[in-house]
């Protein structure tokens, strides 16, 4: 299994979503808000209505772990509890996507992702 990058990427997504759920629970976040905000990154798929390049760029902007990690770090240092909860929700979304096999998009067509290009 350790020689199968596809499996490892899916396992990594499982770990991210699991730790995100645990952290959110530990910080006493509202599960109603969790589920209300969980799908917000997918709203940026609206860029695909314009063209594939814009759609992929907007999708990738909010589906890479850089955003929630930086936001979470700022929230910790500034003691912004609700912002940290939002960053955790965002990270959980990305983790679930990776676990299910949804990857970052190439500007060719919607289903052309970095996970499809990794051997399972």
Residue pairs with C-beta under 8 A, 6 or more apart in sequence:
1 7
1 8
2 8
4 119
4 120
5 118
5 119
5 120
6 115
6 118
6 119
6 120
7 120
9 98
9 103
9 115
9 118
10 98
10 99
10 101
12 98
13 94
13 95
13 96
13 97
13 98
13 99
13 100
14 95
14 99
15 95
16 65
16 91
16 92
16 94
16 95
16 98
16 99
17 92
17 95
17 96
17 99
18 95
19 95
20 88
20 89
20 91
20 92
20 95
21 92
23 88
24 34
24 85
24 88
24 89
24 92
27 81
27 84
27 85
27 88
29 85
29 88
29 89
33 85
33 89
34 85
34 89
34 92
37 86
37 89
37 90
38 89
38 92
38 93
39 93
40 90
40 93
41 62
41 63
41 90
41 93
41 94
42 93
44 58
44 59
44 61
44 62
45 55
45 58
45 59
46 55
46 58
47 54
47 55
47 56
47 57
47 58
47 59
48 54
48 55
48 59
48 110
49 55
52 107
52 108
52 109
52 110
53 107
55 105
55 110
56 105
56 106
56 107
57 107
59 104
59 105
60 104
60 105
61 67
62 90
63 94
63 97
63 102
63 104
63 105
64 94
64 104
65 91
65 94
67 90
68 87
68 88
68 90
68 91
68 94
69 87
69 91
71 83
71 86
71 87
71 90
72 84
72 87
72 88
72 91
74 80
74 83
75 81
75 83
75 84
75 86
75 87
76 84
97 103
98 115
101 115
102 113
102 115
103 113
103 114
103 115
103 116
104 113
104 114
105 112
105 113
106 112
106 113
106 114
